[in-house]
Amino acid sequence: MTLKDNVIKNIVTRVIKSQDYRIEIVNLINAEFLQFVIDFFKKIVDAKLNSTDITIDWYKNVFINESLPSDDIAINSGLNKKTISNMYRTTTKQIVIEASNEHFDSLYNSIKILVENESEIDLTLTIKFQGVSVDLNVNESLIVINTLAVKRAALRGGLWSTAGKRAEKYLMLTLCGLYEVSPQYYNAENFVKNKNLSVDREVDFYLRNNNKEYKCEVKLMGQGNPESADAIIARGSNVFVADTLSQQNKNQCDQLNVSWVACRDNEGYRRFENVLQRFEIPYTPYNGNLDDDLPRILDGLL
């Protein structure tokens, strides 16, 4: 799922202003999830309008139907494709269908046993839409609840990952915009792996000058993330730009002679000027107003 441009703008703006950006992603997850819930419930009501009995067989025929996208089949069965990939080392549609049907049968059997053992508990999920009322018994209600939980988890993982990759690139472009760095001194294109190297990894961003390229590692991560040092060591980075860096992270960068920028620090983005000075990249010192300049720069980028 692609993040909307205004969300990317808000994330980059918050990061550069030393504010927490996570609320933007949480709001997006909430919006996407609630829309999924409404659409999901509408399908159930629609079946009632068509005089279809709301049964487990109906659920399988409608929500685990082979004509659906594999992502939907997996979610509706209570799985997600990442789990299937870890289990089977592949996510071909046939494997997704087989794994989803097997898991759904197992889930339903577990629910039946649970309901039998907890017979004093009764649960009815009632959905009303345009005058039509649909009642789901405890078994069916638990399946629906489980599906919604899996969907939210899948949205959460996917959107956090997407936000990181998309926003990181625009964070660097915005920093270059603030300091009026000419495009000839950076490379923001997708990095193509060098097949001639035995080990090669994707690099987020390059600064370049004097016929040299300087690798930039960009991570919107939490404080003390242990992956930070691993990333800069593995990729041989020259620059490390992050939302938050612990003192240990900063010490590790200094020991490795890696220039760092911790945006969450008070006006932390200003350390980017040190990076430009170190690699003798022409720039204009920034003395503007972020409230005026960030919208202008980001509107030009997105």
Beta strands, then each sheet from edge to edge (+ up, - down):
strand 1: 125-129
strand 2: 132-136
strand 3: 186-187
strand 4: 205-209
strand 5: 212-219
strand 6: 239-242
strand 7: 259-262
sheet 1: 1+ 2-
sheet 2: 3+ 4- 5+ 6+ 7+
end
